[in-house]
Amino acid sequence: MPAATAWCSRGAPTAATRFGGPGERIFLEVGPETKPCSHPLIPDKQCLQVREIRFDANGLRSGEPGPWQNFFDGIEGYTHQPGVRNVLRIDRYTRKDVPADASRYAYVLDMVVESEQVKH
């Protein structure tokens, strides 16, 4: 008879617990390439290029996407791959104690809605 193995479970706080409440659900399209962006504390910083997208109740895109913008923050759970365009479903949390060099928002990936390899 094989030896019994012990089962161990470790809990981890959810993003809602870590950031003090539910997040706001947003959709961001992430462009295939990063661009240089000015940051006083990080020389040679590269920023994701993002724009907000909206979907209607049926899950279809509605309206025009917002303009492309430099995205200085990170998205927890997301790793950018050069040459790949993604549409991400994000939970955006408002931080209570904002570090001096950070955004007032924390972004957490919920799911990748769309992904496309972009040719140069």
Beta strands, then each sheet from edge to edge (+ up, - down):
strand 1: 24-30
strand 2: 35-36
strand 3: 46-55
strand 4: 61-62
strand 5: 69-71
strand 6: 75-76
strand 7: 84-94
strand 8: 105-117
sheet 1: 2+ 3- 1+ 7- 8+ 6+
sheet 2: 2+ 3- 4+
sheet 3: 2+ 3- 5+
end
